[in-house]
Amino acid sequence: MTLDLRIRSRWGHRRRPASVGSAPGTLRLPEDAPPPAIHVSRFSPAALEEFDVERVTDLAKVREGWPVVWIDVVGFGQGPELEALRDQLGLHPLAVEDVVSVGQRPKVDTYDEHLFIVTRMAHPDTEDAEGGLASTEQLSMFLGHGWVLTVQEQAGDCFEGVRRRMREGSGRMRARGADYLAYTLLDSIVDSYFPVLDRIGDHLEELEETVLEDPDPGAAQAVHRARRSLIALRKSIVPHRDAVQVLAREEHTLITPETGLFLRDVYDHVLRITDLVETYRELTSDLMSVYLTVVSNRMNEIMKVLTVIATIFIPLGFIAGVYGMNFDRASKWNMPELGWPFGYEFALGLMVMVAGGLLLWMWRRGWLG
């Protein structure tokens, strides 16, 4: 039997594992990755242009005469295409290698001519490969002088609000530089976690009612699934805290102090999301404890009923056993009821009296609720 050791990304594409001893910057691309789709948005306070670029080499002149250019790349394509993109924008080879290694931890790397930012974007309506309640996708961002490059593996992002503000030309969007554009994109990525947590919060409320009213094994599996999703979200959002803090607190030639103030607001959002994740994670632990307690209480109720039944039937079985020995009346110590016409009725009445007395005694002690 042949083992397939190729690694699959979150979206199902196969990635070749990195070879031991390969040179830094070596690209390990998905075998079945679609060709990259490149969309360019360039704007100034007075104008906006949006168009698609078919070839990476066409990016050579898209930045000429425009203060801010956003290059959005969807799909990795093949090695020559990414290498051409690297050469056109002067990207560092190690950063490009991290772009295609989709399991990267969110971080910020500073290079001579650009900043490299790795983030993880949440998809609230998509389950992950393990059946979690939400999935996340790596999104890589480069910030240079007057340009921003974003690279993601598959189509579908959380930037529609940014595009709408850019097209409307309202507010600060088109009056600021590339660093403000990078801030708005990063803010959208962080805020993409809020709908996910709202969905999980509603799901946990439903699970709480289910656990209290009908704690079946399916409820325990749902709680465990929610907890696993929250752990995955925590691994995705917590590293953003350090990355955003680096951008907001440290001095960068590519980020103005005014944009740094806005980045502090993103940092606050990351802290809020982290607190929500921790709160919901503790809630799942409490729900599992409640589930086990309710199940244990129900089992105790069942055992109490069975114990009451067994307690009642023990003396009844003793009486039936005694009267079932059928001794004759040759001895004066034998039971005279065996020959009595009402002996059967007497034995049944005795059993009823004993059972009733036991039930009354248990009720008075509060054992029957």
N, C-alpha and C positions, 0 to 999 in steps of 0.2 A: 504494500500500500504506500502511495506517495503522499507525503505531507505537504500542504500548501502553506509555506512560511511567509507569504506576502501579507503585508499589513493593510487592512482596510481603514480608510478614514471614516468619519462619522457619517458621511453621505454615501458610503458604499464603494468609492473608488479604491482600486488597489494601488498601494504604494510599495515600491521596492524598499526593503530594509537597507539602511546605510551600510556600506561595506566597511569592515574594520580597516583602519589605516588609510581611508580615502582622504584626499586633499581637502582642506577647509574651503568651504564655498561650493562644494560639489552638489549639484542639484539632483535630487531623487524624486522624480515626478510621477504622478499617477499614470498607469499604463493606458487607461481609458478616459483620461480627462478631456473634456471638450475644448475646442480652440478658444482662446480668450476673446471676450467681447469688450471692446474699449469704447467708453463714452466720455466725451470731453465737455465740460462746462467751464466757460471762461467769461468773466464779467468785470465790470467797472461800475462806479456809481450811476452811470448813465446808460449802460448797455449790457446785454447778455446774449451769449451765443451758446447753443447746445448742438452737438452733432456726434455721430459715430465715426470711429477711425478703423479702417479695415486692416491696415498694416502698422506695425510698431514704428517703422521708419518714418511714418507720416507725422510722428510726434515731434519731429525736430523743430518745426516752425509754429506749433500751436501756442507757444508761450510768448511769441514776439508781439509786442504792443499791448499786452493785457496785464493788468496789475495782479490778478488772481486767476489761476487755472486749476481746475479740479479734474483729475484724470481718474476715472473709475473703471477698474479692470475686474471682470468677472470670468473666472476660469484660469487655470494655469497654462493650458496648452502644452507645448513642447519646449525643450531646452533652448533652442535658438531664439524663440520668441521672447522668453524671459531674459536671455542674455542680451538681446537687442534692447529691451526695455531698460535693463541695467546700464547699458552703455549710453543710451539716449539721455537718461536723467542723472547719470553719475552715481548710481547706487552702490553701496558697499556689497561685495560678494557674500559676506557672512550674513548680512541682513536679508539678501535675496534667498539664501539657503533657508533661513528661518521662515520665510514666507511660505514655502512649499512644505515645510515640516509643520503640519497643522495641529500638532499636539503641544505647541508652545505655551508656556505660562505667560500671562499678561505682563508686559514689561516696557521699559523705555531705554533705548540705546542711543547714545549721542555720538555722531560722526562729524567729520569736519564740515561738510556742506549740507547735512540734513539730520533730522531726528527720525528714528525708527520706533514706532509704537505698535506693540502687539496687544490686541484686545480680543475679547470673546463676546459675540453678539448673541442675544437670546432670541429664540423663535417660540412664541407662546402657543402657537397652534400646531406644533410639530412634536411628536414623540421622538425620543432618542432611540438608538439602536437596541438599548436594553429595556425598552418599554417604559421609560420614565415619563413624567408628565410634561416635560419640555426638553428642548435640545438647544445646544449652543454651537456656534460656529466661529472659528478663528477669522478675524479680520485684521489685516496688516495695513498700517498707515505710515506713509512717509511725508514729512513736512520739510519743504525746502524754501528757498527765497522766492516767494511769489507763486508757489505751486504746492498742491497736495495730491498725493497718489494713494488710492485705496485699492486693495487687492483682496478678493474673497473667492472662495472655491466654487460656490454655486449662486445662482441668481436668487434674488429675494433678500431685502434688507429693511432697515428701519429708518431710512433717510428720506422718506417722502415729505415729511414736514420741512426738512432742510431744503429740498428742491422747490417746494411751494413758496417758501419765504424768499428764496433766491429769484424765482420768477416774478413774484409780486414786487420785489424791490423795496419792500417796506422795512422799517427799523434799521438796525445796524448791519444787516447781512452783507449788502454790496458796498457799504461804505468802509468796511474794515479790510484787513489784510488776510493773508493765507493762514496766519495763526488763529484768527477768529473763526475761519472756516473749519480748521481742525478742531477747535473747541466745540463748535456746534455738532460736528460729527461724533465726537467723543461723548458729548452730552446725550445725544440720541441713543448711542450704544448702551450707556449706563441706564438710561430711562427705559430701555427695552425690557429690563428685568421687572419693572413694576407690574405690567399686565400679567406676567408669569406668576408673580407672587399673589396678585389678586385672585387669579384662577385657583392657585393652590390653597389660598385662604378660604375661598368658598367651598372648595372640595373638603377641607378639613372640618368646616362647620357641618357639612352633610355627614361626614364620617362620625362626628361626635354624636349626632342624633342616632345614627345607625348602631353605633357601639352601645349606647344606652338602651335602645329599644329592641334591637335584634342582633346581638353579637354573634353572628355566624362566622365561620372561618374565612369567608370572602372579605369581611370587614377587616380582619387582621391582615390579610394580604394587601388590601388597599392602603392601610396605614403604613405598612412596610414599604410599599411602592412610593408613597408620598415622602417618606423619610429618605429613601434612596435618592429621589429627585432633589430634595433639599441639600443633601450632602454634595451632589454633583454641582448644584448651583453655588454652593459655598466655595467649592474649589475654583469655580470660574470667577466669582465676584471679588473674593478677598484679595487676590493679587492686584486687582485694579486699584486698591487703596494705596499701595506703595507707588504704583506707576503714576497715578494722578497727582500724588503728593510731590513726586519728583518734578513733574511739569509745573505745578503751582508754586512750589516753594523755592526751587533752585533757579538761578539766573541762566537764561538761554538767549543767545543772540537772535534766535528765530521767533521768540515769544516776547511780546511787549508786556510791561508790568500791568497794563490795563486788562489784557487778556488773562494774565495770571490771576486777577481777582475773580474773573468768571470761572476759571478752572477750580478755584476754591469751592465754588458752589457745586461743581461736579463732584468734588471730594466729599462734600456733605451728603450728596445723593448716594454715593457709594456707602457711606457709613449708615445711612437709613436702610438701605437694602440689606447690608450685612446684619443689622439689628433685626430686621424682619425675618431673615433666613434663620437666625439663631432662635428667635421666638417661635417660629413655626416648627423648627426642629425639636425644641423642647416640648412643644404641644404634641407632636407625634409620639414622643416618649411617654407623655402623660396619657395619651389616648391608648397606647398599648398597655399601660398599667391598668387603666380603667377597664379595658377589654378583659384582661386576665382576672381582675377583681370581680367583674360581673359574671364571667363564666364560672369562677370559683364559687360565688354566692349561689348561682343556679345549681351547681353541682351539690352544694351543701343542702339546698332545699330538697333536691331529689333524694339525697342520702337520708335526710330527716324523715321524709315520707316513708321511705323503705324501712327505716328503723322503727317508726311507729307501727307499721304493719307487722314487722317481725315481732316486736314486743307484744302486740296483742295476740298473735297466733301462737306464741310459745306456751302460755298457760292453757289455751284452747287445745293445742296438740297434746299437752299433758293429760287433760281431762279425758279427751277421746282415747288416749292410749290406755289410761287406767280402766275405763269402761269397756275397752276392747279386749281385755284379757279373758273375759267370759269364764270366770271360775264358777263352779257350781256352789250350792248352798250347804254342802256337807259339813263345813266348818262354821262355827258361830262368828268367826272373824271375817268371813266372806261378805261381800256387799249384798244386802237384801234387795237393792234396787234392780238386780238382774232378773228377778222373778216378779217384779212389781209391774202391773199393767201400765202404769204411767212412768216407768223408768226412763224411757226414751225421751219423753217430754221434759222430764226432770233434768236430764243431762243437757239437752239443748238450752233450757232456761238458765242452767248454771253457767253455760258458756256465754250466753247473752249478758248475764249479770256481771261476769268477770270482764268481758270486753267493754261494757258500758262503764264499769267502775274505773278501768284503766284510762279510757278516753276522758272521763270527768277529771281524774287526777292530773293528767297531762295538760288539760285545758286550764285548770286552776293554777298550774305552775307557769303558764304562758308558753308552753312548748308548741302549741297548735296555732299561734298567732292570735 
